[in-house]
Amino acid sequence: MYVAKDYGKRSFAVFSLEMNKRIAEYMWLDTNLRKGLEQNQLVVYFQPKVDTRSGEVRSVEALVRWN
C-alpha cells in the first residue's frame, strides 16, 4: 500500500520479495529499538557545530548512539 502511495494517485504496486525483505528489516529494527529504549541502551551526545573562522559555536546537533 505504501509503495503504491509513493507512486502517487491512480497507481498500483505488485508485492515483491524485496518488499517482504524491507518489511522484515523494519520489524527487526522496530522491535530491537523498543528493547533498546527499555534497557537504556541509547545514549545522546551533543556535538557543537563551530564556525572555523571565529571559533564560535553556531549550533549543536544531537547524536544518538545505540550501545
C-alpha positions in Angstrom: 0.0 0.0 0.0 2.7 2.5 1.0 4.7 1.8 -2.2 1.7 2.5 -4.3 1.0 5.7 -2.4 4.6 6.8 -3.0 3.9 6.4 -6.8 1.0 8.9 -6.5 -2.7 8.7 -7.2 -4.1 6.1 -9.5 -1.2 3.8 -9.2 -0.6 0.3 -8.1 2.3 -1.9 -6.9 2.7 -5.7 -7.1 4.0 -7.2 -3.9 7.6 -8.5 -4.3 10.2 -10.4 -2.3 12.2 -7.1 -2.0 9.1 -5.5 -0.3 8.9 -8.5 2.1 12.6 -8.1 2.9 12.1 -4.4 3.7 9.2 -5.2 6.0 11.2 -7.8 7.9 14.1 -5.3 8.4 11.6 -2.7 9.6 10.1 -5.1 12.1 13.5 -6.1 13.4 14.5 -2.5 13.8 11.2 -1.6 15.5 11.4 -4.5 17.9 15.0 -4.0 18.8 14.8 -0.3 19.1 12.0 -0.6 21.6 14.1 -3.1 23.6 17.0 -0.7 23.4 14.9 2.1 24.8 13.5 0.0 27.6 17.0 -1.2 28.6 18.6 2.3 28.4 20.9 1.3 25.5 20.6 4.6 23.7 22.9 7.4 24.7 22.6 11.0 23.5 25.6 13.1 22.7 25.6 16.8 21.8 28.1 17.9 19.3 28.8 21.6 18.8 29.0 23.0 15.2 31.7 25.6 15.3 32.4 28.4 12.9 36.0 27.7 11.9 36.8 31.4 11.3 35.6 32.8 14.6 35.7 29.7 16.8 32.2 30.5 17.9 29.6 27.7 18.4 26.9 28.3 15.9 24.6 25.4 16.7 24.5 21.9 18.2 23.4 18.6 16.8 22.2 15.6 18.8 23.7 12.3 18.1 22.2 9.0 19.4 24.5 6.0 19.9 23.0 2.6 20.4 25.2 0.5 22.7 
